[in-house]
Amino acid sequence: MSHDSKKGSKLEQVLAAQREYIAKRESGYREQALKLYPWVCGRCAREFNRANLRELTVHHVDHNHDNNPTDGSNWELLCLYCHDEEHSKFDSFIRYGGRTETKSASATHNPFAGLKEALDKKV
């Protein structure tokens, strides 16, 4: 076997491994989400391009990284900053518990009650 055929064989192996790696990576949820959604942060609306795409992350809405439906219904694209904020809010919710919403009573005081009568008296 000549040196050139060994070199060609090695190159073919490297290229095959690279193609396999790319195919595997493209089947990952990040690559799927980047194909499904526009490259815009879902919170702050910052736009991304190939130069800064590494700063756009995939957030799992239900916080379960194993829940990856191919329709993307559990994903949203967030910039690094908004993604960190989202996880901070979730951590606080887990640590301190959720706030139970209590319906507050509507205001009954009307600051303009009697204004018309007061103005009529001045005339």
N, C-alpha and C positions, 0 to 999 in steps of 0.2 A: 504494500500500500504506500503510495507516494505521500510526500509531505502535504501537497496541495489537496489530495482527497481527504486526508485527516482534518485539514483546516476547513474544508467544505462541510464535512460531516459535523464538526464541532459547531460551525456557524448555523447549520440546519437545526441542530439540537437547541441552540440558544434561541433561534427564531421561533421554533415550535413551542418552547417553554414560554417565551414572551407572548405569543398568540394565546396560549392557554391561560396565562395570567390575566391578560386583557379581557378575555371572554368571561373568566370567573369574576373579575372585578366589575365588569359591566352588568353582571347579573345581581350585584349587590344592591341593597336598597338605596344607597346614596346616588348611584348612577341612574337607577330607575327614576328616582324622584327628580333628578336634574333633567331627565328627558320629559317627564310629565308636566313639570311646573315651570313658569317663567323664572328667570334668575333674579328674583326680587325678594327681599326680606319681607316676610308676612306681617311683621310688626311695624318696623320703621320705614318700610318701602324703599330702602336703599337698593340701588340696582347694581348688578354684578356683571362682569365680563370674564373672559378667559384669564386675564392678568390677575384678578383678585378673587377668582372663584373659590380658592381654598378657604376664604373667610366666610363662605356661605355653608351652613350646616343643615343637616336634616334633624328635625325635632320630632320625636314620637309623641303624639298628642296624648296618648294614654300612659306615657312614660314606660311602656313595655317594649324593650328593644327586640324582643322575639316576635312581636306582632307586626308583621310586614306584609299586609295584603298588597297584591300587585296593582290594585287600582289606586294606591297611594292614599287611601282614606285615613290612615293613621299617621301620615307624615305632613309636616309643613316645613318650608325652607325658612330658616332664620339666620341672621348674621351672628357672628360670635357673641356680640354684646347682648343682643336680645335673647339668644339661647341661654346665656349665663343667667340673665334676669329671670327667665322662665323657670329655670331649675332652682334658683334662689327662692322664688315664690312657692314652688312645690315643696322644697325642703322646709320652709317655714310652716306651710300647711301641715306637713307630716309632724313636725316637731311640736307645734303649738296648737294644732287642731284648727278646724274650720270655724269660721264665724257663722253663727246661725242668724239668718236674716229675720229681723222682727219688723213687722209692718208698723211704722210709726203713724200716729194719728195725724190727720190733716190739720193744718193751722186753722184756727177758728177766729183769730183776731183779724180784723179788717182795719188797717190804719187809715183808710179813706172813708170810713163810716161817718156819716154826718157832714162830710165836706160840702156837699151841694147845699145843704141847709145853711151852713155857716157862710158860704159865699153869697147865697141869696139874701141873708140878713145884712150884708155889707152894702148891697146895692141900694 
